[in-house]
Amino acid sequence: MVAPVTPRDVGKRLAPYAFPLVVSFALGALAIRGILNRAGRPALPLDDAFIHLQYARRLAEGHFFSYVPGEGYTTGATSLLWPIALAPLYLLGLRGLSFVWATWLLGTLAHAALAVETGRLAHRLAGRAAGAGAMIMCLGFGAFAWFAWSGMETIPFAWMLMRTARVAAAYCEPDPASPAPGRRQAIEVAALGLLTPLVRPEGAVASALAVAALALRPSGEGKPRRLVALVPALGPLLVPLLHLVIAGHAASSTTMVKWLPANPAYDRAGMIAFLQSNLRVLWQSVLDGGEWSAVFVPENFLVPTILGVFALVTRAHRAALPIHGTFVLAIVLATALPCTYLSFLWNRVRYVWPFYAAHFVLLACLAREIGDVARRFVRARAPVTPLVLGLFTGALVTKLPWTLSDLATSARAIDHQQVTLGFWAREKLPADARIGVNDTGAIAYVSDRRTFDVVGLTTEGESRYWTFGAGSRFEHYEKLPAERRPSHFIVYPQWMACPPVLGEELHRETVVDQSILGGPTMIAHEARWDLLGTGALPRVVAPKGALADEIDVSDLESEDTHGYARLGASDQDNVAVMAESPRREDAGSDEDTPAAEIADGGRMRRAVDRFTTNLAQGRAASLVLRASADTDVELVVRAGGIEIGSARLPAGPWVERVVEIPPDRVWARTEIEITPREAGAFHSFHYWLYQ
């Protein structure tokens, strides 16, 4: 029989949260006051936070993770549980920008809870003073304060990570002063391992810890009890399975856009080089208070962190708590997981901080070890451990004024640019407008207009084209049904990088004195679609015969069909270009063709183009190529490995050239290769074959 819970029991459980809650509410009041003073209304410092608000609103309205009216389920929600947690507060009456207060409330509670869990872990490993110090370091850490009131899921996720580590470790290595762990503790470990990946996919770390704990010490006797370890193992699979059942693919659009191993635009060598670069930045800058984290982390802070690893191992050994030490170290090592993201450094390095609470356990263990060593040489019981903890805390707290100022400045920037443009769209654009955006949060939430996410996070099917580059997006838009295309764009032009589809400018918002936006100016345009298809056929040359095959460079489907060798081409080299028709000089005429604006997608800085054609075997063919170069270059054309001709490209805009392929070099599947005769590069846009 389970004993009833008395008010005294509740008070005893809540008592450890009293001090952290007071501090968190005080810090929250300062942070919110700063935001309200700078922005003039509730505001958030990241556009991504408005994505959560939009999903939460749609949930409250009865639409399961549908991002805009009229469209179904999307896989763009990085966190499933955060919008679900926010939705009830929308139903309670928080609307519009007042809904921001819901994120502030939950962020405050998570901020305090994270400090408690971190303190408890450090206390168990290194004693009471170390536990108090770790808790206070959490409360005074700028990154935790910034993200607690950012509207993001960062701090709730960090809390679930640390609670999982503590509860799972205590399940295996129970405190002698507490009752032996039983079924209730096993259920909590399993539930945390199951649910944490629903807050963020990196929660798979918590699932692994929970599985390990339940497997090491099953509840009750007998092997059937070990089956409970399978519950947290399901955690990382739930979201992919949900996507697979509803959307037809397991990977989320966010994964396809942001996760390096899933990005099809990078080959293995490019992926490894990118990962190594990220790891160097993490090690040399982010964890050491360099340029990317100076607003949060004291300079040279990596040194005590490294020493803290050795201190953690020592404390875990002395306290006979190897699993506690291992689980803390696992979260510390997981700090490197964000290095697998393309967007690792964006948004104040937000992907790193959920793992950072474990670093404070390291520092707490280091302070305890320094204190123990000092007592060997000082007879009096000098409070060395608290003094060392005070130094660490003081170094962190000195960053708080800068942090809170940056939080308010960033919130003002998002509000004055993207939120303001959302209100402009709601007032000026027709109700049936469909707005193309590359930051999809605030504009979708505020404007009450349908959005078309060119990045593909919240619009299904677009992420693949974003990852490859602007040229592939332009080619994709040519095949997109007219009713699905945006009627307007509100974008950073340099990010959109697709001028052929940007029509008349309607409005712009410029915000300076900030460092959080994708650019100082975001512009609203009418969408322009008249250039779609203008580059589909040669505009100058007139080859004999009928069109037998076409390789449209940057068109992903055309490239895949013809085995086009991308050879590690980057998304920056995949472009959409507008230009006048090439001159008629290559067609044997002295007269220029009438000027006509055309647009085409292409790949820049090519050392080789290689593809396979579909031709009628044994019949002569004409290869027409559209290309350009920065300097004069002669292109050599090979069919089946044998040179069959060449084409000269003058420096400047694209031109069209014809190379004849003799009948003895034409097979049903002919491999064509184009390379510069000498060292150099060219820009390729289109190939046609006529027979």
C-alpha positions as CSV (number, residue, x, y, z in Angstrom):
1,M,0.0,0.0,0.0
2,V,1.3,3.4,-1.0
3,A,1.5,5.9,1.9
4,P,-0.5,9.1,1.4
5,V,1.4,12.3,0.5
6,T,1.1,14.9,3.2
7,P,1.5,18.7,2.9
8,R,4.7,18.2,4.9
9,D,6.0,15.8,2.3
10,V,5.2,18.3,-0.5
11,G,6.9,21.1,1.4
12,K,10.0,18.9,2.0
13,R,10.3,18.1,-1.7
14,L,9.8,21.7,-2.8
15,A,12.1,23.3,-0.2
16,P,15.3,22.8,-2.3
17,Y,13.7,24.9,-5.1
18,A,12.9,27.9,-2.9
19,F,16.3,29.7,-3.2
20,P,16.8,28.9,-6.9
21,L,13.3,30.1,-7.7
22,V,13.8,33.4,-5.9
23,V,17.0,34.0,-7.9
24,S,15.5,32.9,-11.2
25,F,12.4,35.1,-10.8
26,A,14.7,38.0,-9.9
27,L,16.9,37.4,-12.9
28,G,13.8,36.9,-15.1
29,A,12.4,40.3,-13.9
30,L,15.6,42.0,-14.9
31,A,15.7,40.2,-18.3
32,I,12.0,40.9,-19.0
33,R,12.3,44.6,-17.9
34,G,15.2,45.0,-20.3
35,I,13.4,43.5,-23.2
36,L,10.2,45.6,-22.6
37,N,12.3,48.7,-22.3
38,R,14.2,48.1,-25.5
39,A,11.5,46.6,-27.7
40,G,8.5,48.3,-26.2
41,R,6.4,45.1,-26.0
42,P,6.9,41.4,-25.3
43,A,9.7,40.2,-27.7
44,L,12.0,37.3,-28.2
45,P,15.6,37.3,-29.4
46,L,15.4,34.4,-31.9
47,D,13.0,34.0,-34.8
48,D,13.1,30.2,-34.1
49,A,11.2,30.9,-30.8
50,F,8.2,32.1,-32.9
51,I,8.2,28.8,-34.7
52,H,7.4,27.1,-31.4
53,L,4.7,29.7,-30.7
54,Q,3.2,29.0,-34.2
55,Y,3.2,25.3,-33.7
56,A,1.7,25.7,-30.2
57,R,-1.0,28.0,-31.5
58,R,-1.9,25.5,-34.2
59,L,-2.0,22.7,-31.6
60,A,-4.3,24.8,-29.4
61,E,-6.5,25.3,-32.5
62,G,-6.8,21.6,-33.1
63,H,-4.1,21.1,-35.8
64,F,-1.4,18.5,-35.0
65,F,1.9,20.1,-36.0
66,S,0.5,21.8,-39.1
67,Y,2.3,25.1,-39.5
68,V,0.0,27.2,-41.6
69,P,-3.7,26.9,-42.4
70,G,-4.6,24.8,-45.4
71,E,-1.5,22.5,-45.1
72,G,-1.1,19.3,-43.2
73,Y,1.5,17.9,-40.9
74,T,5.1,19.2,-41.2
75,T,8.3,17.8,-39.8
76,G,9.8,21.1,-39.0
77,A,9.2,21.1,-35.2
78,T,12.7,20.5,-33.7
79,S,10.9,20.0,-30.3
80,L,7.6,18.2,-30.0
81,L,7.2,18.6,-26.2
82,W,7.9,22.4,-26.0
83,P,5.0,23.5,-28.2
84,I,2.8,20.9,-26.4
85,A,3.7,22.4,-23.1
86,L,3.0,25.9,-24.4
87,A,-0.4,25.1,-26.0
88,P,-2.5,25.0,-22.8
89,L,-1.4,28.5,-21.9
90,Y,-2.6,29.7,-25.3
91,L,-6.0,28.1,-24.5
92,L,-6.0,30.0,-21.2
93,G,-6.2,33.3,-23.1
94,L,-2.6,34.3,-24.0
95,R,-2.8,35.6,-27.6
96,G,-0.6,37.5,-30.0
97,L,2.6,38.8,-28.4
98,S,1.2,38.1,-25.0
99,F,1.9,34.5,-25.6
100,V,5.6,35.3,-25.1
101,W,4.8,35.5,-21.4
102,A,4.1,31.8,-21.4
103,T,7.6,31.0,-22.6
104,W,9.1,33.4,-20.0
105,L,7.1,31.6,-17.2
106,L,8.2,28.1,-18.2
107,G,11.7,29.3,-18.9
108,T,12.0,30.7,-15.3
109,L,10.8,27.4,-13.8
110,A,13.2,25.4,-15.9
111,H,16.1,27.8,-15.0
112,A,15.6,27.1,-11.3
113,A,15.1,23.4,-11.8
114,L,18.3,23.0,-13.8
115,A,20.3,24.6,-11.0
116,V,18.8,22.2,-8.5
117,E,19.6,19.1,-10.5
118,T,23.1,20.3,-11.2
119,G,23.7,21.0,-7.5
120,R,22.3,17.6,-6.5
121,L,24.7,15.8,-8.8
122,A,27.7,17.8,-7.6
123,H,26.7,17.4,-4.0
124,R,26.6,13.6,-4.3
125,L,30.1,13.5,-5.9
126,A,31.9,16.3,-4.1
127,G,29.9,17.3,-1.0
128,R,27.5,20.0,0.2
129,A,29.7,23.1,-0.6
130,A,30.4,21.8,-4.1
131,G,26.7,21.2,-4.6
132,A,25.8,24.7,-3.6
133,G,28.5,26.1,-5.7
134,A,27.4,24.2,-8.8
135,M,23.9,25.4,-8.3
136,I,24.9,29.0,-7.9
137,M,27.1,28.8,-11.0
138,C,24.1,27.6,-13.0
139,L,22.0,30.5,-11.7
140,G,24.7,33.0,-12.5
141,F,25.7,31.6,-16.0
142,G,24.8,34.1,-18.7
143,A,23.9,31.5,-21.4
144,F,21.4,29.9,-19.1
145,A,19.9,33.3,-18.4
146,W,19.8,34.3,-22.0
147,F,18.1,31.2,-23.2
148,A,15.7,30.9,-20.2
149,W,14.0,34.0,-21.4
150,S,14.6,33.4,-25.2
151,G,11.4,31.4,-25.8
152,M,13.4,28.4,-26.8
153,E,13.4,24.9,-25.4
154,T,17.1,25.1,-24.5
155,I,16.8,25.3,-20.7
156,P,14.0,22.8,-20.3
157,F,16.0,20.4,-22.3
158,A,19.1,21.0,-20.2
159,W,17.1,20.3,-17.1
160,M,15.8,17.0,-18.4
161,L,19.3,16.0,-19.4
162,M,20.7,16.6,-15.9
163,R,17.7,15.1,-14.1
164,T,18.0,12.0,-16.2
165,A,21.7,11.7,-15.4
166,R,21.1,12.2,-11.7
167,V,18.1,10.0,-11.3
168,A,19.6,7.2,-13.5
169,A,22.9,7.3,-11.6
170,A,21.2,7.3,-8.2
171,Y,19.1,4.3,-9.4
172,C,22.3,2.4,-9.8
173,E,24.2,3.9,-6.9
174,P,21.6,4.8,-4.3
175,D,22.3,7.2,-1.5
176,P,22.7,5.1,1.7
177,A,20.7,7.6,3.6
178,S,17.7,7.2,1.3
179,P,15.3,4.2,0.7
180,A,16.5,1.6,-1.8
181,P,15.3,2.4,-5.3
182,G,12.2,0.6,-6.4
183,R,9.6,0.5,-9.1
184,R,8.8,4.2,-8.9
185,Q,12.4,5.2,-9.5
186,A,12.6,2.7,-12.4
187,I,9.5,4.2,-14.0
188,E,11.0,7.7,-13.6
189,V,14.3,6.7,-15.2
190,A,12.4,5.0,-18.1
191,A,10.1,8.0,-18.6
192,L,12.9,10.5,-18.7
193,G,14.8,8.4,-21.2
194,L,11.6,8.1,-23.3
195,L,10.6,11.8,-23.2
196,T,13.9,13.7,-23.4
197,P,14.4,13.1,-27.1
198,L,10.9,14.6,-27.7
199,V,12.3,17.9,-26.4
200,R,15.3,17.8,-28.7
201,P,16.8,15.0,-30.8
202,E,20.1,15.2,-28.8
203,G,18.0,13.8,-26.0
204,A,19.1,10.4,-27.3
205,V,22.0,10.9,-24.8
206,A,19.5,10.8,-21.9
207,S,17.9,7.7,-23.5
208,A,21.3,6.0,-23.6
209,L,21.9,6.8,-19.9
210,A,18.5,5.5,-18.9
211,V,19.0,2.3,-20.8
212,A,22.4,1.8,-19.2
213,A,21.0,2.4,-15.7
214,L,18.0,0.1,-16.1
215,A,20.1,-2.6,-17.7
216,L,22.8,-2.4,-14.9
217,R,20.2,-2.6,-12.1
218,P,16.8,-3.9,-13.2
219,S,13.9,-3.2,-10.8
220,G,12.8,-6.3,-9.0
221,E,14.2,-9.8,-9.7
222,G,14.2,-11.8,-12.9
223,K,15.0,-11.1,-16.5
224,P,11.5,-9.9,-17.4
225,R,12.2,-6.7,-15.4
226,R,15.0,-5.9,-17.8
227,L,12.4,-5.3,-20.5
228,V,11.8,-1.9,-18.8
229,A,15.2,-0.9,-20.3
230,L,13.5,-1.0,-23.7
231,V,11.2,1.8,-22.9
232,P,13.8,4.6,-23.0
233,A,15.4,2.9,-26.0
234,L,12.2,3.8,-27.9
235,G,12.7,7.5,-27.2
236,P,14.9,8.4,-30.1
237,L,12.7,6.4,-32.4
238,L,9.3,8.0,-31.6
239,V,9.7,11.2,-33.7
240,P,11.2,9.5,-36.7
241,L,8.4,6.9,-36.6
242,L,5.8,9.7,-36.3
243,H,7.3,11.4,-39.4
244,L,7.4,8.2,-41.3
245,V,3.7,7.3,-40.6
246,I,2.3,10.8,-41.3
247,A,4.8,12.4,-43.7
248,G,6.2,9.4,-45.4
249,H,9.8,9.9,-44.4
250,A,11.6,9.4,-41.1
251,A,14.1,12.3,-41.3
252,S,12.7,15.7,-40.2
253,S,13.2,18.7,-42.5
254,T,15.4,20.3,-39.8
255,T,17.7,17.2,-39.9
256,M,18.0,17.4,-43.6
257,V,18.8,21.1,-43.5
258,K,21.0,21.4,-40.4
259,W,22.6,18.0,-39.7
260,L,25.8,17.4,-41.6
261,P,25.6,13.6,-42.1
262,A,22.1,14.0,-43.6
263,N,23.0,16.9,-45.9
264,P,23.2,15.5,-49.5
265,A,25.3,18.5,-50.7
266,Y,28.4,17.3,-48.8
267,D,30.5,14.3,-49.8
268,R,32.4,12.3,-47.2
269,A,35.6,14.4,-47.5
270,G,33.7,17.7,-47.2
271,M,31.7,16.4,-44.2
272,I,34.9,15.3,-42.3
273,A,36.6,18.7,-43.1
274,F,33.6,20.6,-41.8
275,L,33.3,18.5,-38.7
276,Q,37.0,19.0,-37.9
277,S,36.7,22.7,-38.4
278,N,33.7,22.8,-36.0
279,L,35.5,20.8,-33.3
280,R,38.5,23.2,-33.5
281,V,36.2,26.2,-33.0
282,L,34.4,24.4,-30.1
283,W,37.7,23.7,-28.4
284,Q,39.6,26.8,-29.1
285,S,36.9,29.4,-29.0
286,V,33.4,28.4,-27.6
287,L,34.6,26.6,-24.5
288,D,37.4,29.0,-23.9
289,G,35.4,32.3,-23.9
290,G,36.5,33.2,-27.5
291,E,34.6,35.4,-29.9
292,W,31.7,33.1,-30.3
293,S,30.9,32.8,-26.6
294,A,32.6,35.8,-25.0
295,V,29.2,37.2,-24.0
296,F,28.8,34.1,-21.7
297,V,32.0,32.4,-20.9
298,P,35.1,34.0,-19.2
299,E,38.3,34.0,-21.2
300,N,40.6,31.0,-20.7
301,F,37.8,29.1,-19.0
302,L,38.8,25.9,-20.8
303,V,41.7,25.3,-18.4
304,P,39.7,24.7,-15.2
305,T,37.2,22.7,-17.2
306,I,40.0,20.3,-18.4
307,L,41.3,20.1,-14.8
308,G,37.8,19.4,-13.7
309,V,37.6,16.2,-15.8
310,F,40.5,14.8,-13.8
311,A,38.9,16.0,-10.6
312,L,35.6,14.3,-11.6
313,V,37.4,11.0,-12.1
314,T,39.2,11.4,-8.8
315,R,36.0,12.2,-6.9
316,A,34.0,9.4,-8.5
317,H,36.7,7.0,-7.4
318,R,37.0,8.3,-3.9
319,A,33.3,8.4,-3.3
320,A,32.8,4.9,-5.0
321,L,30.4,6.4,-7.5
322,P,31.8,5.4,-10.9
323,I,28.4,5.5,-12.6
324,H,27.7,9.0,-11.4
325,G,31.1,10.1,-12.7
326,T,30.6,8.2,-16.0
327,F,27.1,9.8,-16.6
328,V,28.4,13.3,-15.9
329,L,31.3,12.7,-18.2
330,A,29.0,11.4,-20.9
331,I,27.1,14.7,-20.9
332,V,30.3,16.7,-21.0
333,L,31.5,14.7,-24.0
334,A,28.1,15.2,-25.7
335,T,29.0,18.9,-25.8
336,A,30.7,18.0,-29.1
337,L,27.4,16.7,-30.7
338,P,26.5,20.1,-32.1
339,C,29.7,20.1,-34.1
340,T,27.8,17.8,-36.5
341,Y,25.5,20.6,-37.4
342,L,26.0,23.0,-40.3
343,S,24.6,25.8,-38.1
344,F,26.8,25.1,-35.1
345,L,27.7,28.7,-34.4
346,W,24.3,30.4,-35.1
347,N,22.0,31.9,-32.5
348,R,24.5,32.4,-29.7
349,V,25.8,28.9,-30.1
350,R,22.5,27.7,-28.7
351,Y,23.1,24.0,-29.4
352,V,26.0,23.7,-27.0
353,W,24.5,25.1,-23.8
354,P,22.1,22.3,-22.9
355,F,25.2,20.2,-22.1
356,Y,27.1,22.9,-20.2
357,A,25.6,22.3,-16.8
358,A,27.7,19.1,-16.5
359,H,30.7,21.4,-16.9
360,F,29.8,23.0,-13.6
361,V,29.9,19.6,-11.9
362,L,33.4,19.4,-13.2
363,L,34.3,22.7,-11.7
364,A,32.6,21.8,-8.4
365,C,34.7,18.6,-8.2
366,L,37.8,20.6,-9.0
367,A,37.1,23.1,-6.2
368,R,36.6,20.2,-3.8
369,E,39.9,18.6,-4.8
370,I,41.8,21.9,-4.5
371,G,40.2,22.3,-1.0
372,D,41.3,18.8,0.0
373,V,44.9,19.4,-1.2
374,A,45.0,22.8,0.6
375,R,44.0,21.2,3.9
376,R,47.0,19.0,3.8
377,F,49.2,22.1,4.0
378,V,47.1,24.4,6.1
379,R,46.3,23.2,9.7
380,A,43.4,25.5,10.1
381,R,40.2,24.5,8.3
382,A,40.3,27.4,5.7
383,P,37.3,27.5,3.4
384,V,39.3,26.9,0.3
385,T,36.6,25.0,-1.6
386,P,34.0,27.8,-1.2
387,L,36.7,30.4,-2.1
388,V,37.5,28.5,-5.3
389,L,33.8,28.1,-6.1
390,G,33.4,31.8,-5.4
391,L,36.1,32.7,-7.9
392,F,34.4,30.5,-10.6
393,T,31.0,32.0,-9.8
394,G,32.3,35.6,-9.8
395,A,33.9,35.1,-13.2
396,L,30.6,33.9,-14.6
397,V,28.5,36.5,-12.9
398,T,30.6,39.4,-14.3
399,K,29.2,38.4,-17.7
400,L,25.6,38.7,-16.7
401,P,25.2,42.5,-17.3
402,W,26.5,42.0,-20.8
403,T,24.4,38.9,-21.3
404,L,21.1,40.6,-20.2
405,S,21.9,43.7,-22.4
406,D,22.6,41.4,-25.4
407,L,19.3,39.6,-24.7
408,A,17.3,42.8,-24.8
409,T,19.2,44.1,-27.8
410,S,18.6,40.9,-29.8
411,A,14.9,40.8,-28.8
412,R,14.6,44.4,-30.0
413,A,16.2,43.5,-33.3
414,I,13.9,40.6,-34.0
415,D,10.9,42.7,-33.0
416,H,11.8,45.8,-35.0
417,Q,12.6,43.8,-38.1
418,Q,10.8,40.5,-38.5
419,V,7.8,41.1,-36.1
420,T,7.3,44.5,-37.6
421,L,7.3,43.0,-41.1
422,G,4.8,40.5,-40.0
423,F,2.4,43.2,-38.8
424,W,3.0,45.1,-42.1
425,A,2.1,41.9,-44.0
426,R,-1.1,41.5,-42.0
427,E,-2.1,45.0,-42.8
428,K,-0.9,45.4,-46.4
429,L,-1.1,42.0,-48.0
430,P,-4.3,40.3,-49.1
431,A,-5.7,37.6,-47.0
432,D,-4.9,34.9,-49.5
433,A,-1.2,36.0,-49.9
434,R,1.4,33.3,-49.6
435,I,4.7,34.7,-48.3
436,G,8.0,33.2,-49.2
437,V,10.3,33.5,-46.2
438,N,13.8,32.3,-45.1
439,D,13.1,33.1,-41.4
440,T,9.7,31.5,-41.0
441,G,8.9,32.2,-37.3
442,A,7.8,35.7,-36.5
443,I,6.3,36.5,-39.9
444,A,4.1,33.4,-39.9
445,Y,3.0,33.9,-36.3
446,V,2.3,37.6,-36.5
447,S,1.0,38.1,-40.1
448,D,-1.8,35.5,-40.1
449,R,-0.8,34.8,-43.7
450,R,0.3,31.5,-45.2
451,T,4.0,31.1,-45.5
452,F,6.3,29.2,-47.9
453,D,9.5,28.4,-46.2
454,V,12.3,28.5,-48.8
455,V,14.6,26.8,-46.3
456,G,12.1,23.9,-46.0
457,L,11.9,23.7,-42.2
458,T,8.1,24.3,-42.1
459,T,7.2,23.7,-45.7
460,E,7.4,20.0,-46.7
461,G,9.5,19.1,-49.7
462,E,11.6,22.2,-49.9
463,S,14.6,21.3,-47.6
464,R,16.4,19.3,-50.3
465,Y,16.6,22.2,-52.7
466,W,17.7,24.6,-50.0
467,T,20.6,22.4,-49.1
468,F,22.0,22.2,-52.6
469,G,21.7,26.0,-53.3
470,A,19.9,28.8,-55.1
471,G,20.2,27.3,-58.6
472,S,18.5,24.1,-57.6
473,R,15.7,26.1,-55.9
474,F,15.2,28.1,-59.1
475,E,15.0,25.0,-61.2
476,H,12.6,23.5,-58.7
477,Y,10.3,26.5,-58.8
478,E,10.0,26.0,-62.6
479,K,8.3,22.7,-61.9
480,L,6.3,23.8,-58.9
481,P,2.5,24.2,-59.5
482,A,1.6,27.9,-59.7
483,E,-0.8,27.6,-56.8
484,R,2.0,26.5,-54.5
485,R,4.4,29.3,-55.4
486,P,4.6,32.3,-53.1
487,S,2.8,35.5,-54.1
488,H,5.3,37.6,-52.2
489,F,8.7,37.2,-50.5
490,I,9.9,38.7,-47.3
491,V,13.6,37.7,-47.2
492,Y,17.2,38.7,-46.8
493,P,18.1,39.1,-50.5
494,Q,21.6,37.9,-49.9
495,W,20.3,34.8,-48.1
496,M,17.6,34.1,-50.7
497,A,20.3,34.5,-53.4
498,C,17.7,34.0,-56.1
499,P,17.2,37.4,-57.8
500,P,15.2,36.0,-60.8
501,V,12.1,35.5,-58.5
502,L,12.3,38.7,-56.6
503,G,10.0,41.3,-58.1
504,E,9.1,44.9,-57.1
505,E,10.2,46.0,-53.6
506,L,7.2,46.8,-51.4
507,H,8.7,47.5,-48.0
508,R,11.9,47.1,-46.0
509,E,12.9,47.2,-42.4
510,T,16.5,48.0,-41.4
511,V,17.9,47.4,-37.9
512,V,21.5,48.3,-37.0
513,D,23.4,48.0,-33.7
514,Q,22.7,44.3,-33.5
515,S,24.4,41.0,-34.2
516,I,21.6,38.4,-34.1
517,L,19.8,39.0,-37.4
518,G,20.6,37.4,-40.7
519,G,21.3,40.9,-42.1
520,P,20.5,44.5,-41.2
521,T,17.8,44.8,-43.9
522,M,14.9,42.5,-44.7
523,I,12.9,43.3,-47.7
524,A,9.3,42.5,-48.8
525,H,9.0,41.9,-52.6
526,E,6.3,40.9,-55.0
527,A,7.1,37.4,-56.4
528,R,8.3,37.4,-60.0
529,W,7.7,34.3,-62.0
530,D,8.0,35.5,-65.6
531,L,11.6,34.3,-66.0
532,L,10.7,30.7,-65.2
533,G,11.5,28.6,-68.2
534,T,13.2,31.3,-70.2
535,G,16.4,29.3,-70.1
536,A,14.9,26.0,-71.1
537,L,16.1,26.0,-74.7
538,P,19.1,27.5,-76.6
539,R,18.4,31.1,-77.3
540,V,21.1,31.8,-79.9
541,V,22.3,28.6,-81.7
542,A,20.0,26.7,-84.0
543,P,21.2,23.1,-84.1
544,K,19.9,20.7,-86.7
545,G,17.6,17.8,-85.7
546,A,15.3,17.3,-82.8
547,L,16.0,17.6,-79.2
548,A,17.1,14.2,-78.0
549,D,18.2,14.8,-74.5
550,E,18.8,17.6,-72.0
551,I,21.0,18.0,-68.9
552,D,19.7,21.0,-66.9
553,V,22.6,21.8,-64.5
554,S,21.3,22.5,-60.9
555,D,18.1,20.8,-61.7
556,L,18.5,17.9,-59.2
557,E,16.1,15.6,-60.9
558,S,17.8,16.1,-64.3
559,E,21.2,15.7,-62.7
560,D,20.3,12.5,-61.0
561,T,18.7,11.0,-64.1
562,H,21.9,11.7,-66.1
563,G,24.4,10.7,-63.4
564,Y,25.8,14.2,-63.3
565,A,29.0,14.2,-61.1
566,R,28.6,16.9,-58.6
567,L,32.0,16.1,-57.1
568,G,31.5,17.8,-53.8
569,A,30.1,21.1,-55.3
570,S,29.1,23.5,-52.5
571,D,25.8,25.2,-52.1
572,Q,27.5,28.6,-52.6
573,D,28.5,27.6,-56.1
574,N,25.0,26.6,-57.1
575,V,23.5,29.9,-58.4
576,A,20.5,31.3,-60.2
577,V,21.6,33.9,-62.8
578,M,19.8,36.5,-64.9
579,A,21.4,37.7,-68.1
580,E,20.7,38.9,-71.6
581,S,20.7,36.3,-74.4
582,P,24.2,35.3,-75.5
583,R,25.5,36.8,-78.7
584,R,24.7,35.2,-82.1
585,E,28.4,35.1,-83.0
586,D,28.6,31.4,-82.3
587,A,25.8,30.7,-84.7
588,G,27.7,32.1,-87.7
589,S,26.0,35.4,-88.0
590,D,27.4,38.9,-87.7
591,E,24.2,40.2,-86.2
592,D,23.3,40.1,-82.6
593,T,20.1,38.6,-81.6
594,P,17.6,40.9,-79.9
595,A,18.3,41.4,-76.2
596,A,16.1,39.3,-74.0
597,E,16.4,38.6,-70.3
598,I,16.6,35.0,-69.4
599,A,17.4,33.1,-66.2
600,D,19.0,29.8,-65.5
601,G,20.4,27.8,-62.7
602,G,24.0,26.6,-62.8
603,R,27.1,25.6,-61.0
604,M,30.1,27.8,-60.7
605,R,33.8,27.1,-60.7
606,R,33.7,23.7,-62.3
607,A,36.9,21.8,-63.1
608,V,35.0,19.0,-64.8
609,D,31.4,18.3,-65.9
610,R,30.6,14.6,-66.4
611,F,27.2,13.1,-67.3
612,T,25.6,10.3,-69.3
613,T,23.3,11.0,-72.2
614,N,20.3,9.1,-73.6
615,L,20.8,9.0,-77.4
616,A,20.0,6.9,-80.4
617,Q,23.0,4.8,-81.0
618,G,25.1,5.3,-84.1
619,R,23.5,8.6,-85.1
620,A,25.5,11.8,-85.1
621,A,24.5,14.3,-82.5
622,S,25.1,18.0,-81.7
623,L,26.0,19.0,-78.2
624,V,24.9,22.6,-77.3
625,L,26.4,24.0,-74.1
626,R,25.6,27.1,-72.2
627,A,28.5,28.2,-70.0
628,S,30.6,31.1,-69.0
629,A,34.1,31.8,-67.5
630,D,35.9,34.5,-65.6
631,T,38.9,34.3,-67.9
632,D,39.2,33.1,-71.5
633,V,39.1,29.3,-71.5
634,E,39.0,26.5,-74.0
635,L,36.8,23.6,-73.0
636,V,37.6,20.1,-74.2
637,V,34.7,17.8,-74.9
638,R,35.1,14.0,-74.7
639,A,32.7,11.3,-75.5
640,G,33.5,7.8,-74.1
641,G,36.9,9.1,-73.1
642,I,37.9,10.3,-76.6
643,E,38.2,14.0,-77.4
644,I,35.7,14.9,-80.1
645,G,35.9,18.7,-80.1
646,S,36.4,21.9,-78.1
647,A,34.7,25.2,-77.4
648,R,36.2,28.6,-76.6
649,L,34.5,30.7,-73.9
650,P,35.4,34.4,-73.6
651,A,35.6,36.0,-70.2
652,G,32.2,37.4,-69.3
653,P,28.5,36.4,-69.4
654,W,27.4,33.1,-70.6
655,V,27.5,32.0,-74.2
656,E,26.2,29.1,-76.2
657,R,28.5,26.8,-78.2
658,V,27.9,23.7,-80.4
659,V,30.2,20.6,-80.5
660,E,29.5,17.9,-83.0
661,I,29.6,14.3,-81.9
662,P,30.4,11.8,-84.7
663,P,28.2,8.8,-85.0
664,D,30.9,6.3,-84.0
665,R,31.1,8.0,-80.6
666,V,27.3,7.9,-79.9
667,W,25.9,5.0,-77.9
668,A,22.6,4.6,-76.1
669,R,24.4,5.7,-72.9
670,T,27.2,8.0,-73.9
671,E,29.4,9.5,-71.2
672,I,30.3,13.1,-71.9
673,E,33.1,14.9,-70.1
674,I,33.9,18.6,-70.3
675,T,37.1,20.0,-68.9
676,P,39.3,23.1,-69.5
677,R,42.2,22.3,-71.8
678,E,44.6,24.0,-69.3
679,A,44.3,24.9,-65.6
680,G,41.2,26.9,-65.0
681,A,37.5,26.7,-64.2
682,F,34.2,27.4,-66.0
683,H,30.6,27.9,-65.0
684,S,28.1,25.5,-66.5
685,F,24.3,26.1,-66.9
686,H,22.8,23.8,-69.5
687,Y,23.5,21.0,-72.0
688,W,21.2,20.0,-74.9
689,L,21.7,17.1,-77.4
690,Y,20.1,17.1,-80.8
691,Q,19.9,14.3,-83.4
